[in-house]
Amino acid sequence: MSLQVSLDSFRASITLIRTYVSIAFQTDPATGHYILTSDQREFITDSAFLKVFIAWESFLESAFNKYMLGIASINGIVIARHASPRDEVHANDMLIGTQKYVDWTRGDVVVALSRIYFDPGNPFEVNINSLTSDLQDLKTVRNSAAHMSSTTSIKLDALATRLLGTRVIGATVSSVIFAVDPTSTTSSTFFDVYLSKLDVAAEAIANA
């Protein structure tokens, strides 16, 4: 499997997630009202956002394994590696080491692993470092989607307050990610902004 396939798979997952979200917010042509209830829309939104993380983590793992195996990037570049695993399973075992799994949601972990197995300045290090604050924001939303508690609620409110520039209390996943980014010149929602940043990073990593 090539890096192009890894990138295409990630993008296909994101396209499907967008479709789910679109279905959740369909309106009745006759009344203009949402077809689904607010609880149903929130459920789909939360689930869809969790799928975004799964798609991103799957892409990182796939790309990491391929580069460790010496597979060339989409642009035909073979990045310098410091390991020679037998196959993707072996490569993944090397990444996991003595841990139970690789926490691909932590940018510092991904960067640390990239410095161990590849030369400094590799596509993971460069692109993940550029996403540090965005990945932390996404993880805050992800945690709220996975389990809303007093702790995650406070963090989500704090994130919404910072993003929107006004105090927010009682934020929900959908109210945050579908809010319009006040800094956007195209009235893009934070959902679109974050997905765009992930796509740019994924393409840069796959192209090395």
C-alpha positions in Angstrom: 0.0 0.0 0.0 1.4 3.4 -1.0 1.4 6.7 0.8 -1.2 7.8 -1.9 -3.5 5.1 -0.7 -3.0 6.2 2.9 -3.9 9.8 2.0 -6.8 8.8 -0.1 -8.2 6.6 2.7 -8.0 9.5 5.1 -9.7 11.9 2.7 -12.4 9.3 2.0 -13.1 9.0 5.7 -13.4 12.7 6.1 -15.8 13.0 3.1 -18.0 10.3 4.7 -17.9 12.1 8.0 -19.0 15.3 6.3 -21.9 13.4 4.8 -23.0 12.2 8.2 -23.0 15.7 9.5 -24.9 17.0 6.5 -27.6 14.3 7.1 -27.8 15.3 10.7 -28.7 18.9 9.9 -31.1 18.2 7.0 -34.3 20.3 7.2 -37.8 19.6 6.1 -38.4 21.5 2.8 -42.0 22.3 3.8 -41.3 23.8 7.3 -37.6 24.6 7.3 -37.2 22.8 10.6 -34.6 20.2 11.4 -35.8 16.7 10.7 -33.8 15.3 13.6 -34.1 16.4 17.2 -31.3 18.4 18.9 -30.3 15.3 20.9 -30.1 13.3 17.7 -28.0 16.0 15.9 -25.7 16.3 18.9 -25.2 12.5 19.0 -24.3 12.3 15.3 -22.0 15.3 15.7 -20.2 13.8 18.7 -19.8 10.5 16.9 -18.6 12.1 13.7 -16.0 14.1 15.5 -14.7 11.0 17.2 -14.4 9.5 13.7 -12.3 12.4 12.6 -9.7 11.5 15.2 -9.9 7.8 14.2 -9.2 8.8 10.6 -6.3 11.0 11.6 -4.7 8.4 13.9 -5.1 5.7 11.3 -3.4 7.9 8.7 -0.5 8.7 11.0 0.0 5.1 11.9 -0.2 4.0 8.2 2.2 6.7 7.0 4.7 6.1 9.9 4.8 2.4 9.1 5.3 2.9 5.4 8.1 5.3 5.8 9.7 2.9 8.3 9.6 0.2 5.6 11.3 2.5 3.2 8.3 3.1 1.0 8.7 6.3 -1.1 6.4 9.3 -0.6 3.9 10.4 -3.3 6.7 12.6 -4.7 9.0 9.6 -4.8 11.1 10.6 -1.8 12.5 7.9 0.5 13.2 9.6 3.8 16.2 8.5 5.9 15.2 5.8 8.4 17.0 4.3 11.4 15.1 0.9 11.5 14.3 -1.9 9.1 11.1 -3.7 10.2 10.1 -6.8 8.3 6.6 -5.6 7.6 3.9 -3.2 8.8 3.0 -5.4 11.7 6.6 -5.5 12.9 6.9 -1.7 12.3 3.9 -1.1 14.5 5.3 -3.4 17.2 8.5 -1.4 17.2 6.5 1.9 17.6 4.4 0.5 20.4 7.5 -1.0 22.2 6.6 -1.9 25.8 3.5 0.3 25.8 -0.1 -0.9 25.1 -0.5 1.4 22.1 0.8 4.5 20.5 -1.1 7.7 21.5 -1.3 9.3 18.1 -3.4 12.1 19.6 -0.3 13.5 21.4 1.8 15.6 19.1 4.8 15.3 21.4 4.7 11.5 21.2 4.5 11.5 17.4 7.4 14.0 17.1 9.5 12.0 19.6 9.0 8.8 17.7 9.7 10.5 14.4 13.1 11.7 15.8 13.9 8.2 16.9 13.1 6.5 13.6 13.9 9.2 11.0 16.3 12.1 10.5 15.5 15.4 12.2 13.2 17.6 10.0 11.3 14.6 8.8 7.7 15.3 7.5 6.1 14.2 10.8 8.2 16.4 13.0 7.8 19.5 10.8 4.0 19.2 10.2 3.0 18.0 13.7 4.9 20.8 15.3 3.0 23.3 13.1 -0.3 21.8 14.4 0.6 21.7 18.1 -2.0 24.1 19.4 -4.7 22.9 16.9 -4.2 19.3 17.9 -4.6 20.3 21.5 -7.8 22.1 20.7 -9.1 19.1 18.7 -8.3 16.8 21.6 -10.3 19.1 24.0 -13.3 18.7 21.7 -12.7 15.0 21.3 -12.6 14.4 25.0 -15.9 16.3 25.4 -17.4 14.2 22.6 -16.2 11.0 24.2 -17.2 11.8 27.7 -18.8 15.0 29.0 -17.9 15.6 32.6 -17.4 18.7 34.8 -13.7 18.7 33.8 -14.2 18.3 30.1 -17.1 20.8 30.2 -14.9 23.5 31.8 -12.1 22.9 29.2 -14.6 23.1 26.4 -16.1 26.3 27.7 -12.5 27.7 28.0 -11.7 26.7 24.4 -15.0 28.2 23.1 -14.3 31.4 25.0 -10.8 31.7 23.5 -11.9 30.9 20.0 -14.9 33.2 19.9 -13.4 36.0 22.0 -16.4 36.1 24.3 -17.3 34.3 27.5 -19.0 31.0 26.8 -20.8 28.8 29.4 -22.4 25.5 28.6 -20.7 24.9 25.3 -21.4 21.7 23.4 -19.3 19.9 20.8 -21.6 21.1 18.0 -21.9 24.7 19.3 -18.1 24.9 19.2 -17.1 23.2 16.0 -20.0 24.7 13.9 -19.4 28.2 15.2 -18.0 30.6 12.5 -14.4 31.3 13.0 -14.3 35.1 13.6 -10.8 35.3 12.0 -12.0 33.5 8.8 -12.3 35.6 5.7 -14.7 33.1 4.2 -17.0 32.6 7.2 -15.7 29.1 7.7 -16.8 27.1 10.7 -14.1 25.8 13.1 -15.0 22.3 11.8 -14.0 23.3 8.3 -10.9 25.2 9.5 -9.6 22.2 11.6 -10.4 19.6 8.9 -8.6 21.8 6.4 -5.5 22.0 8.6 -5.5 18.3 9.1 -5.8 17.7 5.3 -2.9 20.1 4.6 -0.7 18.3 7.1 -1.7 14.9 5.9 -0.9 15.8 2.3 2.5 17.3 3.4 3.4 14.2 5.3 2.4 11.9 2.4 4.4 14.0 0.0 7.4 14.4 2.3 
